Amino acid sequence: MTISRKPGILSTVSLALLLLPACTLCQQERDEATGPEVVVMVNPANKIESISMGELRRIFSGEKHSWPGGLAIAAFVRAPGTRERDVLLARVLRISESEYKAHWIKQIYSGESQHEPLVLVSNGMQLEAVRAEKGGIALISAKDLHPGVKVLKVDGHLPGSPEYPLK
């Protein structure tokens, strides 16, 4: 004789308790994947108020070296594996990390650029660098933004608007 056992309320609750942490982890991973918006910040002395994605691409690829008026651009980027770096590569430059490294090796050895953007390990370091450097520009997580820098519109849109391109 075979005894079939139907799941009782206890086993259903146990299953739910096992799945709850997994669901929470999945939601956290989704939030981290999309994450907060990334904003373009410049030194407050910089006269520009808005920048296009094409101009950002030219700056962070080393094609553009100065702001209107002749002030030298000082581009700062985050280290590989950070949200800001991922947004820079995927949304602005549209290349992979290995393509980025190859691009800068070519730029430097061909003499087209003297150096790649300075890599900084934290958003705090980026804030201080942009505050100190009149030609400074960097991408920073909106949640880490502090006074002392200017946020630019990108393609005519401020962070928070539905059309803002650096999400």
Secondary structure, DSSP 4 states (H G I P E B T S, - for coil): --------HHHHHHHHHHHHHHHHHHHHHHHHHH-S-EEEEE-TT----EE-HHHHHHHHTTS--B-TTSPBPEEEEEPTTSHHHHHIIIIII---HHHHHHHHHHHHHTTS-SSPPEEESSHHHHHHHHHH-TTEEEEEEGGG--SSSEEPEETTB-TTSTT-S--
